[in-house]
């Protein structure tokens, strides 16, 4: 039997937290001790202690005699997350307008075109669900389209961050928009309507055009407006579902 030590408990807490940040355990996911014990090949005792540490840090919540649940961010946390992201990505767009190469501009245009196609897929899948009723197959199609939308959106933003000529900035943006935040963005994508999707396409087009024309101030402004507006949508979506 594995000896339970403070070091083991800390390692388990870190590993569970890493999976939460990577999106493997999304907000709202239930973390059952017996399953985690089997996954990490330990007894339930250190798992229980590791979850208690994560609860103390506000990462998971545990009701009495219930499994731990990955905590869903509050509306305030979401608002703060997007305000920080807007400033970081605004700076990346500003720098990108100066440093982005012709090859990277081509990659960005291709990413945008793929994003537009993903939006069409998402809209079509959503319309099919409403017109002929829900089924596992239809729900699966909509979920796949949502993931495709998220992937292409991420590629668009990541390309701009990487073309900023600042590795530190690109790495910081990656940390802010991955894992936990990624799960939040996917959750919001499931509630998007056609108007919101088309608005996102238009905003991406404005950012891309500003970069193609090497307009630093316009690129920064367009990106900040885009991210802040996206944040307002996510904030409202979570608030409407009682996630205060």
Secondary structure as UniProt FT lines:
FT   HELIX           6..21
FT   TURN            22..23
FT   TURN            27..28
FT   STRAND          30..31
FT   HELIX           33..40
FT   HELIX           44..56
FT   TURN            57..58
FT   STRAND          60..61
FT   TURN            64..65
FT   STRAND          68..70
FT   HELIX           75..99
FT   HELIX           102..132
FT   HELIX           136..162
FT   TURN            163..164
FT   HELIX           167..177
FT   HELIX           180..189
FT   TURN            190..191
FT   HELIX           194..212
FT   TURN            213..214
FT   HELIX           216..240
FT   TURN            241..242
//
